[in-house]
């Protein structure tokens, strides 16, 4: 991932939202820098030129930043607070910019928490505490104009991160419990929410270590084992393959409280998916090169054809960060005529901001789809290998809002 970030870095040192992009993304730049600094602290080698370039960019932007009067004002302000925190984390704080932002009388709650973290890192816990004393832990309502990919869990993680820096173990313990419950639930979480939650919890565990060791015995599938570990986490592959059920028995033989979690994964049976649509609609057709309909149920070997998928926003509001996933059966091959460098952005499809073409699947990303608008994605295919295969559903979802999604049914296809 560290190596891959090179393809995101622009000439001014910032990072674009997609590989090969020429324009930078403000929040994404700070988020990526946060990742690089955290990785470096864990012993990973970070290219010095890449790190120095992005830190210089953040310092320049932080010094020149001024409040804006627009729908994106809150996001711009929070991005500046996050930027200042990351600069402090990178040991190149912009104290003047921090002081200017602190004097803003209408500073939003989450901006205060991030700024407080920055002050805590530079040894000004007194200023940090005065900032968060003026805030309330109210759930933030993120609108379509949010540029920070925000969520309530992400905000809780930021609060925990700040409390740990300030040594407020009592309040941090309450947040740790709440965040752990969400992570242990079946709730849908975005990648950023999960990342912030895990980072803040790891920082809490590093500062407030659990005393004692884990001592227990477990039995699973006829196998019994005794475990003793001084680490906070212990994992084991219990079964490579199982039937409809398996019995698991754990006995705590130590003094520490144990929290057990069993993770199972598998492949759903084919043909069980049902078509679904909420907030976004899908229309899938297959044609020849001249636009005439093609019956994919039975295709002669060697047939070239096109998968045509139209994503439409039928709602009254715009949608952000949609991803269209098309997985193709083993008997078909994708005709990828885009012979550019790995990660380069394909500009052929109008409305597609980035397209990731793999051996058997294509991910098409739509950064913004206004109300009533639609985007059509065409993928050139060839029926190569004879046999019966399963065509998985076409799937579209908003990456930061799991309520917005749609999928087709799966079906069997034949290549003769």
C-alpha positions as CSV (number, residue, x, y, z in Angstrom):
1,X,0.0,0.0,0.0
2,X,2.9,2.4,0.8
3,X,4.4,1.8,-2.6
4,X,1.0,2.2,-4.3
5,X,0.5,5.6,-2.8
6,X,3.2,6.9,-5.1
7,X,0.7,6.7,-8.0
8,X,-1.7,9.0,-6.0
9,X,0.8,11.8,-5.3
10,X,0.4,14.9,-7.4
11,X,3.1,17.4,-8.4
12,X,2.4,19.7,-5.5
13,X,3.0,16.8,-3.0
14,X,-0.7,16.2,-2.1
15,X,-2.6,13.0,-2.9
16,X,-5.4,12.6,-5.5
17,X,-8.5,10.5,-4.7
18,X,-7.7,8.0,-7.5
19,X,-4.4,6.7,-8.9
20,X,-3.0,8.8,-11.6
21,X,-5.2,11.7,-10.8
22,X,-3.9,15.3,-11.3
23,X,-6.1,17.1,-8.8
24,X,-5.7,16.6,-5.1
25,X,-8.3,15.7,-2.5
26,X,-7.9,17.7,0.7
27,X,-9.3,15.2,3.3
28,X,-7.7,12.2,1.4
29,X,-4.3,13.9,1.5
30,X,-4.4,14.3,5.3
31,X,-5.8,10.8,5.8
32,X,-3.1,9.2,3.6
33,X,-0.4,11.2,5.5
34,X,-1.8,10.1,8.8
35,X,-1.5,6.5,7.5
36,X,2.1,7.1,6.4
37,X,3.2,8.6,9.8
38,X,1.4,5.7,11.7
39,X,3.1,3.1,9.5
40,X,6.5,4.8,10.0
41,X,6.0,4.8,13.8
42,X,5.4,1.0,13.5
43,X,8.8,0.5,11.7
44,X,7.7,0.5,8.1
45,X,10.0,2.3,5.7
46,X,8.4,5.4,4.2
47,X,10.1,7.0,1.2
48,X,11.6,10.2,2.5
49,X,10.8,12.3,-0.6
50,X,7.2,11.3,-0.5
51,X,6.8,12.1,3.2
52,X,8.7,15.4,3.0
53,X,6.7,16.5,-0.1
54,X,3.3,15.9,1.4
55,X,4.2,17.4,4.8
56,X,5.5,20.5,3.0
57,X,2.2,20.6,1.1
58,X,0.2,20.3,4.4
59,X,2.2,23.1,6.0
60,X,1.7,25.4,3.1
61,X,-2.0,24.8,2.9
62,X,-2.4,25.1,6.7
63,X,-0.6,28.5,6.7
64,X,-2.8,29.9,3.9
65,X,-6.1,28.4,5.0
66,X,-9.0,30.8,5.7
67,X,-12.7,30.0,6.6
68,X,-15.0,29.7,3.6
69,X,-18.7,30.7,3.3
70,X,-20.3,27.8,1.5
71,X,-22.2,24.5,2.0
72,X,-18.8,22.9,2.5
73,X,-17.7,25.3,5.3
74,X,-17.9,22.7,8.1
75,X,-15.9,20.1,6.0
76,X,-13.2,22.6,5.1
77,X,-12.9,23.7,8.8
78,X,-12.7,20.1,10.0
79,X,-10.1,19.2,7.3
80,X,-8.0,22.1,8.5
81,X,-8.2,20.8,12.1
82,X,-7.3,17.3,10.9
83,X,-4.4,18.8,8.9
84,X,-3.0,20.6,11.9
85,X,-3.3,17.4,14.0
86,X,-1.4,15.4,11.4
87,X,1.3,18.1,11.2
88,X,1.8,17.9,14.9
89,X,1.9,14.1,14.7
90,X,4.7,14.5,12.0
91,X,6.6,16.8,14.4
92,X,6.2,19.8,12.2
93,X,3.4,21.7,13.9
94,X,2.0,24.9,12.5
95,X,1.3,26.6,15.8
96,X,0.3,29.9,14.3
97,X,-2.4,28.3,12.2
98,X,-3.5,26.3,15.2
99,X,-3.9,29.5,17.3
100,X,-5.8,31.2,14.5
101,X,-8.3,28.3,14.2
102,X,-8.7,28.1,18.0
103,X,-9.9,31.7,18.0
104,X,-12.8,30.9,15.7
105,X,-15.8,31.4,17.9
106,X,-18.1,29.2,15.9
107,X,-15.7,26.2,15.7
108,X,-17.6,23.0,15.2
109,X,-17.4,20.3,17.9
110,X,-15.4,17.7,15.8
111,X,-13.0,20.5,14.7
112,X,-12.4,21.2,18.4
113,X,-11.6,17.6,19.2
114,X,-9.1,17.3,16.3
115,X,-7.5,20.6,17.2
116,X,-7.3,19.6,20.8
117,X,-5.4,16.4,19.7
118,X,-2.9,18.6,17.9
119,X,-2.4,20.8,21.0
120,X,-2.0,17.7,23.2
121,X,0.8,16.4,20.8
122,X,2.8,19.6,21.2
123,X,2.5,19.5,25.0
124,X,-0.3,22.1,25.4
125,X,-2.8,19.9,27.3
126,X,-4.2,23.0,29.0
127,X,-5.3,24.5,25.7
128,X,-6.6,21.1,24.5
129,X,-8.7,20.6,27.6
130,X,-10.2,24.1,27.3
131,X,-11.2,23.3,23.7
132,X,-13.1,20.1,24.5
133,X,-14.7,21.5,27.7
134,X,-16.7,23.7,25.4
135,X,-18.1,20.8,23.3
136,X,-20.9,18.3,23.7
137,X,-20.9,14.7,22.5
138,X,-23.8,15.1,20.1
139,X,-24.1,12.9,17.1
140,X,-23.1,14.8,14.0
141,X,-25.5,14.7,11.1
142,X,-23.5,14.5,7.9
143,X,-25.2,15.8,4.8
144,X,-24.5,15.4,1.1
145,X,-22.1,18.3,1.4
146,X,-19.8,16.5,3.7
147,X,-16.3,16.1,2.3
148,X,-14.8,14.1,5.2
149,X,-16.7,10.8,4.7
150,X,-17.9,11.3,8.2
151,X,-19.9,9.0,10.5
152,X,-20.8,8.8,14.2
153,X,-18.3,6.0,14.8
154,X,-15.5,7.9,13.1
155,X,-16.3,10.9,15.4
156,X,-16.4,8.7,18.5
157,X,-13.0,7.3,17.5
158,X,-11.6,10.9,17.2
159,X,-12.9,11.7,20.7
160,X,-11.3,8.6,22.1
161,X,-8.0,9.4,20.4
162,X,-8.0,12.9,22.1
163,X,-9.0,11.6,25.5
164,X,-6.1,9.1,25.4
165,X,-3.6,11.8,24.5
166,X,-4.9,13.9,27.5
167,X,-4.8,10.9,29.8
168,X,-8.5,11.0,30.6
169,X,-8.8,7.2,31.2
170,X,-12.2,7.4,32.8
171,X,-14.0,9.1,29.9
172,X,-11.9,7.1,27.4
173,X,-13.1,3.8,29.0
174,X,-16.7,4.7,28.3
175,X,-16.0,5.5,24.7
176,X,-13.9,2.3,24.3
177,X,-16.9,0.2,25.4
178,X,-19.2,2.0,23.0
179,X,-16.8,1.7,20.0
180,X,-16.1,-2.0,20.8
181,X,-19.9,-2.7,20.8
182,X,-20.2,-1.2,17.3
183,X,-17.2,-3.0,15.9
184,X,-18.5,-6.3,17.4
185,X,-22.0,-5.8,15.9
186,X,-23.3,-6.7,12.4
187,X,-23.7,-3.0,11.6
188,X,-22.3,-1.9,8.2
189,X,-19.2,0.2,8.6
190,X,-17.2,2.2,6.1
191,X,-13.5,1.6,5.7
192,X,-12.6,5.0,7.3
193,X,-14.9,4.4,10.3
194,X,-13.3,1.0,10.9
195,X,-9.8,2.4,10.5
196,X,-10.3,5.3,12.9
197,X,-12.0,3.0,15.4
198,X,-9.2,0.4,15.4
199,X,-6.5,3.0,15.6
200,X,-8.1,4.8,18.6
201,X,-8.7,1.4,20.4
202,X,-5.1,0.3,19.8
203,X,-3.8,3.6,21.2
204,X,-6.1,3.2,24.3
205,X,-4.9,-0.4,24.8
206,X,-1.2,0.7,24.5
207,X,-1.7,3.3,27.2
208,X,-4.0,1.4,29.5
209,X,-2.5,-2.1,29.3
210,X,-4.5,-5.0,30.6
211,X,-2.7,-6.7,33.5
212,X,-2.3,-10.4,33.8
213,X,-2.3,-13.1,31.1
214,X,-4.9,-15.0,29.2
215,X,-5.2,-18.6,30.4
216,X,-7.9,-20.8,29.0
217,X,-8.7,-24.1,27.4
218,X,-10.9,-24.7,24.4
219,X,-12.4,-27.6,22.6
220,X,-13.6,-27.4,18.9
221,X,-14.2,-30.2,16.5
222,X,-12.8,-32.8,18.8
223,X,-9.6,-30.9,19.4
224,X,-8.6,-29.6,22.8
225,X,-5.9,-27.1,23.5
226,X,-4.6,-25.2,26.5
227,X,-3.5,-21.6,25.9
228,X,-1.5,-19.1,28.0
229,X,-0.6,-15.7,26.5
230,X,0.5,-12.3,27.8
231,X,-0.7,-10.6,24.6
232,X,-4.0,-8.7,24.4
233,X,-5.2,-10.7,21.4
234,X,-5.0,-14.4,20.5
235,X,-6.2,-15.9,17.3
236,X,-6.4,-19.4,15.8
237,X,-7.8,-21.0,12.7
238,X,-10.2,-23.5,14.3
239,X,-11.6,-25.3,11.3
240,X,-10.7,-25.1,7.6
241,X,-14.0,-26.5,6.5
242,X,-17.1,-27.4,8.5
243,X,-20.6,-28.7,7.9
244,X,-23.8,-27.2,9.1
245,X,-22.7,-26.9,12.7
246,X,-19.7,-27.2,15.0
247,X,-19.5,-27.1,18.9
248,X,-17.1,-24.7,20.5
249,X,-16.3,-24.8,24.3
250,X,-14.1,-22.3,26.1
251,X,-13.1,-22.4,29.8
252,X,-11.4,-19.5,31.4
253,X,-8.7,-20.8,33.8
254,X,-7.1,-17.4,34.5
255,X,-8.0,-14.2,36.3
256,X,-8.4,-11.9,33.3
257,X,-11.8,-11.4,31.6
258,X,-12.0,-13.0,28.2
259,X,-13.9,-11.6,25.2
260,X,-14.4,-14.3,22.6
261,X,-15.3,-13.8,19.0
262,X,-15.8,-16.4,16.3
263,X,-15.5,-15.3,12.6
264,X,-16.9,-17.5,9.9
265,X,-16.9,-16.9,6.2
266,X,-18.1,-18.7,3.1
267,X,-19.5,-18.5,-0.4
268,X,-23.2,-18.1,-0.8
269,X,-25.1,-20.6,-2.8
270,X,-25.6,-19.6,-6.4
271,X,-29.0,-18.5,-7.6
272,X,-30.1,-17.4,-4.1
273,X,-29.7,-13.7,-4.7
274,X,-32.9,-11.6,-5.2
275,X,-33.0,-8.4,-7.2
276,X,-33.0,-5.3,-5.0
277,X,-33.0,-1.5,-5.4
278,X,-33.0,1.4,-2.9
279,X,-32.0,4.9,-3.9
280,X,-30.3,3.8,-7.1
281,X,-31.5,1.7,-10.0
282,X,-29.7,-0.7,-12.4
283,X,-30.5,-1.6,-16.0
284,X,-28.3,-4.5,-17.4
285,X,-28.3,-5.4,-21.1
286,X,-26.0,-7.4,-23.3
287,X,-25.5,-6.5,-27.0
288,X,-23.2,-7.1,-29.9
289,X,-20.8,-4.4,-31.2
290,X,-23.6,-2.8,-33.2
291,X,-26.0,-2.5,-30.2
292,X,-28.2,-5.4,-31.1
293,X,-29.4,-7.5,-28.2
294,X,-27.6,-10.8,-27.4
295,X,-29.0,-13.8,-25.5
296,X,-26.3,-14.7,-23.0
297,X,-28.1,-17.8,-21.9
298,X,-26.3,-19.7,-24.8
299,X,-23.4,-18.1,-26.5
300,X,-21.3,-19.7,-29.2
301,X,-17.6,-20.0,-28.3
302,X,-15.6,-17.0,-29.6
303,X,-18.6,-14.6,-29.5
304,X,-17.6,-11.0,-28.8
305,X,-20.3,-9.0,-27.0
306,X,-20.8,-6.0,-24.6
307,X,-22.2,-5.8,-21.1
308,X,-24.1,-2.5,-20.9
309,X,-25.0,-1.4,-17.3
310,X,-26.9,1.9,-16.7
311,X,-26.8,3.3,-13.2
312,X,-29.5,5.9,-12.5
313,X,-30.3,8.2,-9.6
314,X,-34.1,8.4,-9.4
315,X,-34.1,10.4,-6.1
316,X,-34.4,14.1,-5.5
317,X,-30.9,14.4,-4.1
318,X,-27.4,13.8,-5.4
319,X,-25.4,10.7,-4.6
320,X,-21.7,10.5,-3.9
321,X,-19.0,7.8,-4.0
322,X,-20.9,5.0,-5.9
323,X,-19.1,1.8,-6.9
324,X,-20.5,-0.5,-9.6
325,X,-19.2,-4.1,-9.3
326,X,-19.4,-6.5,-12.2
327,X,-18.1,-10.0,-11.8
328,X,-18.1,-12.3,-14.8
329,X,-18.3,-16.1,-15.1
330,X,-15.2,-18.2,-15.7
331,X,-16.2,-18.9,-19.3
332,X,-16.1,-15.2,-20.3
333,X,-13.0,-13.0,-20.6
334,X,-12.8,-9.2,-20.3
335,X,-11.4,-7.6,-23.4
336,X,-9.2,-4.9,-21.7
337,X,-8.0,-2.6,-24.5
338,X,-6.7,0.0,-22.0
339,X,-3.0,-0.7,-22.2
340,X,-1.9,2.0,-19.9
341,X,0.2,2.0,-16.7
342,X,-1.2,0.2,-13.7
343,X,-3.7,2.4,-11.9
344,X,-4.1,4.9,-14.7
345,X,-7.5,6.5,-14.9
346,X,-9.8,5.6,-17.8
347,X,-11.5,8.7,-19.3
348,X,-13.5,6.9,-22.0
349,X,-16.7,6.5,-20.0
350,X,-18.5,9.7,-19.2
351,X,-19.3,9.9,-15.5
352,X,-16.8,7.3,-14.5
353,X,-14.0,8.8,-12.3
354,X,-12.0,5.6,-12.0
355,X,-12.2,2.1,-13.3
356,X,-10.4,-0.9,-11.9
357,X,-10.2,-3.8,-14.4
358,X,-9.2,-7.2,-13.0
359,X,-9.1,-10.7,-14.5
360,X,-12.7,-11.6,-13.9
361,X,-14.3,-8.4,-12.5
362,X,-14.5,-4.6,-13.1
363,X,-15.1,-1.9,-10.5
364,X,-16.4,1.4,-11.9
365,X,-16.4,4.3,-9.5
366,X,-18.8,7.3,-9.8
367,X,-17.8,10.2,-7.5
368,X,-21.0,12.1,-8.0
369,X,-24.4,11.2,-9.6
370,X,-26.8,14.2,-9.5
371,X,-30.5,13.8,-9.1
372,X,-32.2,12.3,-12.2
373,X,-28.9,11.6,-14.0
374,X,-27.6,8.3,-15.2
375,X,-24.2,6.8,-16.1
376,X,-23.8,4.0,-18.6
377,X,-20.8,1.6,-18.3
378,X,-19.8,-0.7,-21.2
379,X,-17.5,-3.7,-20.8
380,X,-16.2,-5.6,-23.9
381,X,-16.4,-9.4,-23.3
382,X,-15.7,-12.6,-25.2
383,X,-17.2,-16.1,-24.6
384,X,-14.0,-18.1,-24.5
385,X,-14.4,-21.4,-22.6
386,X,-17.2,-23.9,-23.3
387,X,-19.3,-25.1,-20.4
388,X,-22.0,-24.1,-17.9
389,X,-21.1,-21.2,-15.6
390,X,-22.7,-18.9,-13.1
391,X,-23.1,-15.2,-13.7
392,X,-23.1,-13.4,-10.3
393,X,-25.4,-10.4,-9.7
394,X,-24.3,-6.9,-10.9
395,X,-24.0,-4.8,-7.8
396,X,-24.0,-1.0,-7.1
397,X,-23.6,0.7,-3.8
398,X,-22.7,4.0,-2.1
399,X,-19.4,3.3,-0.4
400,X,-20.3,5.5,2.6
401,X,-24.0,4.9,2.9
402,X,-25.1,1.2,2.9
403,X,-28.8,2.2,2.5
404,X,-28.1,3.2,-1.1
405,X,-27.6,0.0,-3.1
406,X,-29.0,-2.1,-5.9
407,X,-28.3,-5.5,-7.4
408,X,-29.6,-7.9,-10.1
409,X,-30.3,-11.6,-9.8
410,X,-27.6,-14.2,-10.6
411,X,-28.1,-16.6,-13.4
412,X,-26.6,-19.6,-15.2
413,X,-25.0,-19.1,-18.7
414,X,-23.7,-21.5,-21.2
415,X,-20.8,-21.2,-23.7
416,X,-21.2,-23.8,-26.6
